[in-house]
Amino acid sequence: MAKSKTVYFCQNCGAESSKWVGRCPSCGEWNTFIEQVISKSPKQSQVSYEFEKQMPLKISEIQSKKEGRISTKINELDRILGGGLVSGSVVLIGGEPGIGKSTLALQVALKLEHLKTLYISGEESPQQIKMRAERLQMKNDNCYILSETLLESILNHAINVKPDILIIDSIQTLYSDKIESSAGTVSQIRETAASLLKYAKETNTPVFLIGHINKEGYLAGPKVLEHVVDTVLQFEGDHNHVYRILRTTKNRFGSTSELGIFEMNNLGLREVENPSEILITQSDENLSGTSIACTVNGVRPLLVEIQALVSSAAYGTPQRSSTGFDNRRLGMLLAVLEKRAGFRLGQKDVFLNIAGGIKVDDPAIDLAVIASVLSSNLDIAIDKSICFAGEVGLTGEIRPVNRIDQRISEAAKLGFKKIYISRYNTKGLNESKHKIEIVKVSRVDELFRSLFKQS
């Protein structure tokens, strides 16, 4: 009979300790150690599997070749991945329950009719998956479904089926006979993820892993799970809204600043090809406190609506609150307005919101934030045909931003008539090719005079 002992693992970094400690000595996080019982001589699995042995090679002996990417038939997902799936890559998709992780994975499996896909579910039966496929109104005879949670059995089925793409739903439900602990623990997740990574690299098969998140919103399990995979995708969204946002937080084969937007409907997740149209409120009435900012996520320009509300502080202490925007940066911009433009906002509540439920960290929206705050403070509406792209410095100057040509082209394509940019952003800019009026400003007070002088 195998001897067992009790050890403690850090859920954040996977560090091991013989006793419980409040703060992890490895990563510094508090209250992350959990108790686990492990066996000194783990039992061997009755199912055996082995991979092809690899020999070390000199770097000059390795044949370099440019491998084509595998398209998922979902343009938004392909763009986020950097152009498609890379052979042998491991992609981790995380998100809240019910956000659409399993639906997206099943849509990928059903859309790739020319490829053999193996969909492993540890949470649903094959009948439940078939019902969801019928709801999506999609069919694919090359899609194989298996309900299994034992790692060794999954790998044997994968070796026998030889799929072109392997999908695991979810990594927290898998367990290995080699580890004497329940599924979802740190040691099980670490063992199963390492074995699936080995399978992906040695068989050159792309693997999708679906991961749960904890109550703080981070991927559950040890941090090593995010380190071993090639790409980490994070699903965001509100159950009260139909739109879902897919962000890249790690990508070894592409940019980490890409953003994909989907719409959840009765047929699954639908791609939103022009996000700017849904991020801007469609209203004929001009209201104060709103402005349009032109931002860039990865290679895609987006136009988002900035909403601000400035009112007298009701309880003496002014509030500063923002949704989708850095609260500290909002405080900095308000200080610039007070110091450099002479607006007394110290005794007023300021609330800021980015419409559509997205989060933007592009400094190019500073100019639109300033314009929205001024508009609400003066109660004067900004013309809806005007948009903004510029960063605001501490001295009150309007600083240049990158990819100004793409921002101007996107604004002109959506029908805007005027765009405010930095005066120092005109180097190499060909104004004649853009069918939009370009207004160049250098300081915050100059923006104020240009916007509200006629009002």
Buried (B, 14 or more C-beta within 10 A) or exposed (E): EEEEEEBBBBBBBBBBBEEEBEEBEBEEBEEBBEEBEBBEEBEEBEBEBEEEEEEEEEEEEEEEEEEEBBBBBBEBBBBBBBBBBBBBBBBBBBBBEEBBBBBBBBBBBBBBEEBBBBBBBBBBEEEEBEEBBEEBEBEBEBBBBBBBBBBBBBBBBBBEBEBBBBBBBBBBBBBBBBBBBEBBBBBBBBBBBBBBBEBBBEBEBBBBBBBBBEEEEBBBBBBBBBEBBBBBBBBBBEEEEEBBBBBBEBBEBBEBBBBBBBBBEEEBBBBBEEBBEBBBBEEEEEBBBBBBBBBBBBEBBBBBBBBBBBEEEEEEEBEBEBEBBBEEBBEBBBEBBEEBBEBEBEEBBBBBBBBBBBEBEBBBBBBBBBBBBBBBBBEBBBEBBBBBBBBBBEEBBBBBBEBBBBBBBBBBBBEBBBBBBBBEBBEEBEEEEBEBBBBBBBBBBBBBEBBBEEE
